[in-house]
Amino acid sequence: MVDPHYLSSKIGVSRMQLRTIGRNMRHHWISTVAVVLVALVLVTAAHFSTSKPSYTSQTSIVFTSRAFESFRDPDSATAYTTSLIQSYTNYLQSANVLNPIAEKAGNGVEGSALQQSVQLKPGPLMLQISYENTDRGTADLVVRELVSAVRRAVSTTTPAANGTPMLQIVQAGVITDQVPGTGRSIPRSLVIGLVIGVIIGLVHLFLRALLDSRVRDVEDVLEVTDASVLGALGDPADSSEGIAVLAHNLGFVAPREGVHSVLLVSSVPGEGAGATALGAADALAASGTRTLLIDADLRGREVTRLAVNDTGSGTGNGTESGNRNGTGTGAGSGTGGARGLSDLLAERAGLSDVVTHREGVADLLAAGSRVGNPAELLAGGGLDSALARLGADYDVVVLAGAPLLTGSDSLVIAPRVAATVPVVGLGRVRKPDLLQAVELLDASGVVPGGVVLTGTGRAAGRDPYSALGTATAR
């Protein structure tokens, strides 16, 4: 007996796959229209340029018979006449007749091909002959030669009665016309191009939809993880309302060892984790929450670069004021010479030397000098000590980590913060990559504290909060 739970799970998977394919079809319709138009133009041009007219040459040879005068029985006369016409038909199909005609016609015509293409239809006192070829002269020549062969056969082989042949030809006119629907025709080529273009477009659309594994909406995310959606952003750098919602939700993160620390991390580069962390931290600070933003991506340094662009600062270590304890500061451009997290962990600088106070927004602990072993540096005890000290000075510490699939940097940070929040770039990350990232966190003993969706306007084509509403409803 089949397990009903197994059947329901299989049906659920099938429905999920169909939903994904249908969603992907809606996403790829623009490229499909482009494929149809390109195929339409190419097929139409190819069909029009290669179209050649075909010509049919035909004749109806009409006989008169004296057999009815020689036979007392009309049926016998009819049978005799029919047998004579059939014998001429068989004669015309022989290689002795067709091979010489093929040699005379030329243009690649062969006797064996004529046996298949010449149509012979004997009837009462009539023999119909037709032949089709792309060359008008060839079609006309073949049929006329066949008529001549019949005339010779009738004059030399037909028995005579009182000196007159039993069978005579009274009519054998040849007519050659172009076959309707052949030759170059723009409307016909357009119709053929459109039909083939639509077929190619549908195949393209189905294959693109079937093979597309990109995460497109919140339902795709929920297939990988059941973590709550903390925010849904269009462009992290220009989503003030979405950032405000995210910052509000991050404020409720439960502390770990007294420190409200949150790691925002993507699966692959380009999902906007750095911009999201910067926006959320600044929004928290604007609401009156003492917030520190740490650029823990010692390889990509996205937060440091974005923060420098926002403030317009250059390289160097000094700022206009101290940190919240009144000590000096030292973050700069993060181009390799400014001090920051790497210098702190390597004990080349103190905490008061690397935290930059930024007026009206979150304080910044930049990435610092470039190092060759960021994962090893982050795995040391210096990070735990720094987080403990910073937790006493700030209400929330937001960390922006390196993409999970680019190395182990963020994996050594995740178990040591209060919450790890994956940033999912809709339309950018593929579902297998997101699944692998979640599995890596799970292997490290980390359960995502929620997810943040970026690119919702680009991928979903709807209001950013619709994805959030769907997620919380489920």
C-alpha positions as CSV (number, residue, x, y, z in Angstrom):
1,M,0.0,0.0,0.0
2,V,1.3,3.4,-0.9
3,D,2.0,5.8,2.0
4,P,-0.4,8.8,1.7
5,H,2.3,11.0,3.2
6,Y,4.7,10.0,0.5
7,L,2.1,10.8,-2.2
8,S,1.3,14.2,-0.7
9,S,5.0,15.1,-0.5
10,K,5.5,14.1,-4.1
11,I,2.5,16.1,-5.2
12,G,3.7,19.0,-3.2
13,V,7.1,18.8,-4.9
14,S,5.5,18.7,-8.3
15,R,3.3,21.7,-7.6
16,M,6.4,23.5,-6.3
17,Q,8.3,22.7,-9.5
18,L,5.4,23.8,-11.7
19,R,5.0,27.0,-9.7
20,T,8.8,27.7,-10.2
21,I,8.6,27.0,-13.9
22,G,5.6,29.2,-14.3
23,R,7.2,32.0,-12.4
24,N,10.4,31.7,-14.4
25,M,8.3,31.8,-17.6
26,R,6.9,35.2,-16.5
27,H,10.3,36.4,-15.8
28,H,11.9,35.4,-19.1
29,W,9.1,36.6,-21.4
30,I,11.1,39.6,-22.7
31,S,14.0,37.5,-23.8
32,T,11.5,35.1,-25.4
33,V,10.0,37.8,-27.4
34,A,13.5,38.8,-28.6
35,V,14.2,35.2,-29.6
36,V,10.9,35.0,-31.5
37,L,11.6,38.2,-33.4
38,V,15.2,37.1,-34.2
39,A,14.0,33.7,-35.4
40,L,11.2,35.3,-37.4
41,V,13.6,37.5,-39.3
42,L,16.2,34.8,-39.9
43,V,13.7,32.1,-40.9
44,T,11.7,34.5,-43.1
45,A,14.9,35.7,-44.9
46,A,16.2,32.1,-45.3
47,H,12.9,30.8,-46.6
48,F,12.4,33.7,-49.0
49,S,16.0,33.4,-50.4
50,T,15.9,29.7,-50.8
51,S,12.4,29.3,-52.2
52,K,12.3,28.1,-55.7
53,P,9.2,27.6,-57.9
54,S,8.1,24.1,-59.0
55,Y,6.6,23.3,-62.4
56,T,4.2,20.6,-63.3
57,S,4.1,19.4,-66.9
58,Q,1.1,17.1,-67.7
59,T,-0.8,15.6,-70.6
60,S,-3.8,13.5,-71.2
61,I,-3.3,11.1,-74.1
62,V,-6.6,10.2,-75.7
63,F,-6.9,7.1,-77.8
64,T,-9.4,5.8,-80.3
65,S,-9.9,2.1,-80.7
66,R,-11.0,-0.1,-83.7
67,A,-11.3,-3.1,-81.4
68,F,-15.1,-2.5,-81.1
69,E,-15.3,-3.1,-84.8
70,S,-13.3,-6.3,-84.6
71,F,-14.8,-7.8,-81.5
72,R,-18.5,-8.8,-81.3
73,D,-18.5,-8.6,-77.5
74,P,-18.1,-4.9,-76.3
75,D,-16.7,-6.1,-73.0
76,S,-13.9,-8.1,-74.8
77,A,-13.1,-5.0,-76.9
78,T,-12.9,-2.8,-73.8
79,A,-10.7,-5.3,-72.0
80,Y,-8.4,-5.6,-75.0
81,T,-8.1,-1.8,-75.3
82,T,-7.4,-1.4,-71.6
83,S,-4.7,-4.1,-71.7
84,L,-3.0,-2.3,-74.6
85,I,-3.0,1.0,-72.7
86,Q,-1.6,-0.8,-69.6
87,S,1.2,-2.3,-71.6
88,Y,2.2,1.2,-72.8
89,T,2.1,2.4,-69.2
90,N,4.4,-0.4,-68.2
91,Y,6.7,0.3,-71.1
92,L,7.0,4.0,-70.1
93,Q,8.1,2.9,-66.6
94,S,11.0,0.8,-68.0
95,A,14.6,1.9,-67.7
96,N,14.9,1.6,-71.5
97,V,12.6,4.6,-71.8
98,L,13.5,6.6,-68.8
99,N,17.3,6.4,-68.8
100,P,17.6,8.0,-72.3
101,I,15.1,10.7,-71.3
102,A,17.1,11.4,-68.1
103,E,20.3,11.8,-70.0
104,K,18.7,14.2,-72.4
105,A,17.1,16.2,-69.6
106,G,20.3,16.7,-67.7
107,N,20.2,19.0,-64.6
108,G,20.9,16.1,-62.3
109,V,17.9,14.1,-63.5
110,E,18.3,10.3,-63.1
111,G,16.3,7.5,-64.6
112,S,15.7,5.8,-61.2
113,A,14.4,9.1,-59.9
114,L,12.0,9.5,-62.9
115,Q,10.5,6.1,-62.0
116,Q,9.5,7.5,-58.7
117,S,8.5,11.0,-59.8
118,V,6.7,10.4,-63.1
119,Q,3.0,9.9,-62.5
120,L,1.2,7.6,-64.9
121,K,-2.6,7.0,-64.6
122,P,-4.1,4.7,-67.3
123,G,-7.9,4.8,-67.8
124,P,-10.5,4.0,-70.4
125,L,-9.0,5.2,-73.8
126,M,-6.8,7.6,-71.8
127,L,-3.3,7.8,-70.3
128,Q,-2.5,10.7,-68.0
129,I,1.2,11.7,-67.5
130,S,2.5,14.3,-65.1
131,Y,5.9,15.3,-63.9
132,E,7.1,18.0,-61.4
133,N,10.5,19.7,-61.4
134,T,12.0,23.0,-60.3
135,D,13.1,23.7,-63.8
136,R,10.3,24.5,-66.3
137,G,12.2,23.3,-69.3
138,T,13.1,20.0,-67.7
139,A,9.5,19.2,-66.7
140,D,8.2,20.0,-70.2
141,L,11.0,18.0,-71.9
142,V,10.4,14.9,-69.8
143,V,6.6,14.8,-70.5
144,R,7.1,15.5,-74.2
145,E,9.6,12.7,-74.5
146,L,7.2,10.3,-72.8
147,V,4.5,11.3,-75.3
148,S,6.9,10.7,-78.1
149,A,7.7,7.2,-76.7
150,V,4.0,6.4,-76.5
151,R,3.5,7.5,-80.1
152,R,6.4,5.3,-81.3
153,A,5.1,2.3,-79.3
154,V,1.6,2.8,-80.7
155,S,2.8,3.1,-84.3
156,T,5.2,0.1,-84.1
157,T,3.6,-2.4,-81.7
158,T,-0.2,-2.0,-82.0
159,P,-1.9,-4.8,-84.0
160,A,-3.7,-3.7,-87.1
161,A,-7.1,-4.5,-88.4
162,N,-7.6,-4.3,-92.2
163,G,-4.3,-2.4,-92.3
164,T,-5.3,0.1,-89.7
165,P,-3.8,0.0,-86.1
166,M,-6.3,-1.2,-83.5
167,L,-5.3,1.8,-81.3
168,Q,-4.5,5.4,-82.4
169,I,-3.7,8.6,-80.5
170,V,-6.1,11.4,-81.2
171,Q,-4.9,14.0,-78.6
172,A,-1.7,14.5,-76.7
173,G,-1.2,18.1,-75.8
174,V,1.3,19.1,-73.1
175,I,0.7,21.8,-70.6
176,T,3.3,23.1,-68.2
177,D,2.4,25.4,-65.3
178,Q,3.9,26.6,-62.0
179,V,2.7,24.7,-59.0
180,P,0.5,27.0,-56.8
181,G,2.1,27.9,-53.5
182,T,5.7,27.6,-54.8
183,G,8.2,30.3,-55.6
184,R,9.1,33.4,-53.6
185,S,6.3,35.0,-51.6
186,I,6.9,37.4,-48.8
187,P,3.5,36.7,-47.0
188,R,4.1,32.9,-47.1
189,S,7.7,33.3,-45.9
190,L,6.5,35.6,-43.0
191,V,3.9,33.0,-42.0
192,I,6.4,30.2,-42.0
193,G,8.9,32.4,-40.1
194,L,6.3,33.4,-37.5
195,V,5.3,29.8,-36.9
196,I,8.8,28.5,-36.6
197,G,9.8,31.6,-34.5
198,V,7.0,31.0,-32.1
199,I,7.9,27.3,-31.7
200,I,11.6,28.2,-31.1
201,G,10.5,30.9,-28.6
202,L,8.3,28.5,-26.7
203,V,11.1,25.9,-26.5
204,H,13.5,28.7,-25.4
205,L,11.1,29.9,-22.8
206,F,10.4,26.4,-21.4
207,L,14.1,25.5,-21.2
208,R,15.1,28.8,-19.6
209,A,12.3,28.4,-17.1
210,L,13.3,24.8,-16.4
211,L,17.0,25.4,-16.0
212,D,16.8,28.8,-14.2
213,S,17.7,28.1,-10.5
214,R,17.9,31.7,-9.4
215,V,16.0,32.7,-6.3
216,R,13.3,35.0,-7.5
217,D,10.9,35.5,-4.6
218,V,10.2,34.8,-1.0
219,E,8.7,31.4,-1.8
220,D,12.0,30.3,-3.2
221,V,13.7,31.4,0.0
222,L,11.2,29.5,2.2
223,E,12.0,26.3,0.3
224,V,15.5,26.6,1.6
225,T,15.0,28.0,5.1
226,D,12.1,28.7,7.4
227,A,13.8,31.8,8.9
228,S,11.6,34.9,9.2
229,V,12.0,37.7,6.7
230,L,13.3,40.7,8.6
231,G,13.3,43.1,5.7
232,A,12.6,43.3,1.9
233,L,14.6,45.9,0.1
234,G,14.6,47.0,-3.6
235,D,18.0,48.7,-3.7
236,P,19.7,48.6,-0.2
237,A,21.3,52.0,-1.0
238,D,18.0,53.7,-1.7
239,S,15.3,51.9,0.3
240,S,14.7,54.1,3.3
241,E,11.4,52.6,4.4
242,G,12.7,49.0,3.9
243,I,15.9,49.8,5.8
244,A,13.8,51.3,8.6
245,V,11.8,48.1,9.0
246,L,15.0,46.0,8.9
247,A,16.6,48.2,11.5
248,H,13.6,48.0,13.8
249,N,13.6,44.2,13.5
250,L,17.3,44.0,14.2
251,G,16.8,45.9,17.4
252,F,14.9,42.9,18.8
253,V,17.8,40.5,18.5
254,A,18.5,38.7,21.8
255,P,21.9,39.4,23.1
256,R,24.7,36.8,23.3
257,E,26.8,37.1,26.5
258,G,25.3,40.6,26.9
259,V,26.2,41.8,23.4
260,H,23.5,42.6,20.8
261,S,25.7,41.6,17.8
262,V,24.3,40.8,14.3
263,L,26.2,39.4,11.4
264,L,24.8,40.3,7.9
265,V,26.2,38.0,5.3
266,S,25.4,36.9,1.8
267,S,26.0,33.6,0.0
268,V,27.8,35.1,-3.0
269,P,29.2,38.5,-3.9
270,G,26.8,41.1,-5.4
271,E,23.8,40.5,-3.1
272,G,24.2,43.8,-1.3
273,A,25.1,42.6,2.2
274,G,27.5,45.4,2.8
275,A,25.1,48.1,1.7
276,T,22.3,46.5,3.7
277,A,24.5,46.4,6.9
278,L,25.5,50.1,6.4
279,G,21.9,51.2,5.8
280,A,20.6,49.2,8.8
281,A,23.3,50.4,11.2
282,D,22.8,54.1,10.1
283,A,19.0,53.7,10.6
284,L,19.5,52.3,14.1
285,A,21.8,55.1,15.0
286,A,19.4,57.7,13.6
287,S,16.7,56.3,15.9
288,G,18.9,57.0,18.9
289,T,20.4,53.5,19.3
290,R,24.1,53.5,20.0
291,T,25.3,51.5,17.0
292,L,28.7,50.3,15.7
293,L,29.2,49.0,12.2
294,I,32.1,46.6,11.7
295,D,33.4,45.7,8.3
296,A,34.3,42.1,8.9
297,D,34.9,41.4,5.2
298,L,38.6,41.7,5.2
299,R,38.7,40.7,1.6
300,G,36.0,42.7,-0.2
301,R,35.8,45.6,2.2
302,E,32.4,46.7,0.8
303,V,31.3,48.5,3.9
304,T,34.5,50.5,4.3
305,R,34.4,51.6,0.6
306,L,30.7,52.6,0.9
307,A,31.2,54.5,4.1
308,V,34.1,56.4,2.8
309,N,32.1,57.3,-0.3
310,D,29.2,58.5,1.9
311,T,31.4,60.7,4.1
312,G,33.8,61.8,1.3
313,S,36.8,61.1,3.5
314,G,40.2,60.1,2.1
315,T,42.9,57.9,3.5
316,G,44.4,58.5,6.8
317,N,43.7,57.8,10.5
318,G,42.2,61.0,12.0
319,T,38.6,62.1,12.2
320,E,36.9,65.2,13.6
321,S,36.0,63.6,16.9
322,G,36.6,60.7,19.2
323,N,34.6,57.6,19.8
324,R,31.8,57.4,22.3
325,N,34.4,57.1,25.1
326,G,36.1,60.3,23.9
327,T,39.2,58.4,22.6
328,G,40.9,59.0,19.3
329,T,39.9,57.3,16.1
330,G,41.5,55.8,13.1
331,A,39.4,54.4,10.3
332,G,40.1,55.7,6.8
333,S,39.5,54.6,3.3
334,G,40.2,51.0,3.8
335,T,42.5,50.9,0.8
336,G,45.2,49.0,2.6
337,G,47.0,51.6,4.7
338,A,44.2,52.7,7.1
339,R,43.9,50.9,10.4
340,G,40.9,48.9,11.3
341,L,39.6,45.4,12.3
342,S,42.6,43.5,10.9
343,D,45.0,45.8,12.8
344,L,43.0,45.4,16.0
345,L,43.0,41.6,15.7
346,A,46.7,41.5,14.8
347,E,47.4,43.7,17.9
348,R,48.9,46.4,15.8
349,A,46.4,49.0,17.1
350,G,44.1,49.5,20.0
351,L,40.3,49.7,20.0
352,S,40.4,53.4,20.5
353,D,42.6,53.8,17.5
354,V,40.4,52.0,15.0
355,V,36.8,53.1,15.7
356,T,35.6,56.1,13.7
357,H,32.9,58.3,15.0
358,R,30.5,59.5,12.3
359,E,28.2,62.3,13.1
360,G,24.5,61.4,13.0
361,V,25.0,57.8,11.8
362,A,26.6,54.6,13.1
363,D,30.2,54.5,14.2
364,L,32.5,52.5,12.0
365,L,35.2,49.9,12.5
366,A,36.7,49.6,9.1
367,A,38.3,46.5,7.6
368,G,41.9,47.8,8.2
369,S,45.1,46.8,6.5
370,R,45.1,44.0,4.0
371,V,46.2,40.6,5.3
372,G,46.9,37.3,3.7
373,N,45.1,35.1,6.3
374,P,41.8,36.8,7.2
375,A,40.1,33.6,8.3
376,E,42.9,32.7,10.7
377,L,42.9,36.2,12.1
378,L,39.2,36.2,12.6
379,A,39.3,32.8,14.3
380,G,41.6,34.1,17.1
381,G,40.4,35.2,20.5
382,G,40.8,38.9,19.6
383,L,37.4,39.1,18.0
384,D,35.6,37.8,21.1
385,S,37.5,40.2,23.3
386,A,36.7,43.1,21.0
387,L,33.0,42.3,20.8
388,A,32.8,42.0,24.6
389,R,34.4,45.5,25.0
390,L,32.3,47.0,22.3
391,G,29.1,45.5,23.7
392,A,29.6,47.7,26.8
393,D,29.8,50.9,24.7
394,Y,27.1,50.2,22.1
395,D,23.5,49.0,22.1
396,V,23.9,47.1,18.8
397,V,26.9,45.9,16.9
398,V,26.3,45.2,13.3
399,L,28.9,43.2,11.4
400,A,29.1,42.8,7.6
401,G,30.8,39.6,6.7
402,A,32.4,38.1,3.6
403,P,30.1,36.0,1.3
404,L,29.8,32.5,2.8
405,L,30.8,30.7,-0.3
406,T,34.0,32.6,-0.9
407,G,35.8,31.3,2.2
408,S,35.5,30.5,5.8
409,D,35.8,34.0,7.1
410,S,32.1,34.5,8.0
411,L,31.8,30.9,9.2
412,V,34.3,31.6,12.0
413,I,32.4,34.7,13.0
414,A,28.8,33.4,13.0
415,P,29.0,31.2,16.1
416,R,30.3,34.1,18.1
417,V,27.6,36.6,17.5
418,A,24.0,36.9,18.8
419,A,22.4,36.4,15.3
420,T,23.5,35.6,11.8
421,V,21.2,37.0,9.1
422,P,21.7,35.9,5.5
423,V,21.2,38.6,2.9
424,V,19.5,37.1,-0.2
425,G,19.8,38.9,-3.5
426,L,16.7,38.0,-5.5
427,G,17.6,37.4,-9.1
428,R,21.3,37.2,-8.2
429,V,21.9,34.1,-6.0
430,R,21.0,30.6,-7.2
431,K,19.0,28.3,-5.1
432,P,21.8,25.7,-4.8
433,D,24.2,28.4,-3.6
434,L,21.7,29.6,-1.0
435,L,21.1,26.1,0.1
436,Q,24.8,25.4,0.4
437,A,25.3,28.6,2.5
438,V,22.5,27.6,4.9
439,E,24.0,24.1,5.2
440,L,27.4,25.6,6.0
441,L,25.9,27.7,8.8
442,D,24.0,24.6,10.1
443,A,27.3,22.6,10.1
444,S,28.8,25.4,12.2
445,G,25.9,25.1,14.7
446,V,24.3,28.4,13.5
447,V,20.6,28.8,12.9
448,P,19.8,31.9,10.8
449,G,18.2,34.6,12.9
450,G,16.2,35.7,9.9
451,V,16.8,36.7,6.3
452,V,16.9,39.9,4.4
453,L,15.7,40.1,0.8
454,T,17.4,42.6,-1.6
455,G,16.4,43.3,-5.1
456,T,12.7,42.8,-4.5
457,G,11.6,45.4,-7.0
458,R,13.9,44.1,-9.7
459,A,13.1,40.4,-9.3
460,A,9.6,40.4,-8.0
461,G,8.3,43.4,-9.9
462,R,6.0,44.4,-7.0
463,D,5.9,46.5,-3.9
464,P,8.9,45.5,-1.6
465,Y,6.6,44.8,1.4
466,S,4.5,42.3,-0.5
467,A,7.3,39.7,-0.1
468,L,7.6,40.5,3.6
469,G,3.9,40.2,4.1
470,T,3.8,36.9,2.3
471,A,6.7,35.6,4.4
472,T,5.2,36.6,7.8
473,A,1.8,35.2,6.8
474,R,3.4,31.8,6.2
